[in-house]
Amino acid sequence: MAPARPSSCVDVLDCGGDRLVYRVTLPPEAMPPVPTRDLERAWDAARAAALSSSRAAHRQFSFRGADGRIATFDLEDRDARLWAGAVDHVSGLATLGGISLCLRLLALIDLMARSPWAFGFMTNKRDGARLDRALLKAAARADLTEEARFDEASLRRNLPERPANRAGGRPFTGVSA
């Protein structure tokens, strides 16, 4: 699990009105790997949050790059806000490990939405999508880009070859995440 105490790399500002801002002194591409079991717990918590009728706090992430540039990511999408809230609940977003876990969860959902090759690592079940443990393991340690997406070469390097009969599937919308 991610460290329980706040990291000096993460500043959390409560701006009132259900708005939180996370200032992170590292860029997304410098985020550390996370334990696979934490990513699995975050995925399950995100699925549960997506099925709830909960309100989600507005969250904004500001990352400082090595060159001093600031990259800001606003979670405008209700589902993304719920997913980030789920990570905050299971791990805490006031820690570098929690921020890394959140970015990896969001990148995983983005990957499933835009990369047809990844469908072979997902099984649609009655209660939502189930991800192959190999994909979770690879996602937990893959490099991230400055846009907080997976570096697909890094991700695929950590994945086993998939048999042809497992490839394909329906596009992932993220709604049943």
PyMOL commands that set and color helices and strands:
alter all, ss='L'
color gray80, all
select helices_A, chain A and resi 28-30+36-51+78-90+96-114+116-121+133-141+152-157+164-166
alter helices_A, ss='H'
color red, helices_A
select strands_A, chain A and resi 10-14+19-24+58-64+70-75+122-125+128-131
alter strands_A, ss='S'
color yellow, strands_A
deselect
rebuild
show_as cartoon
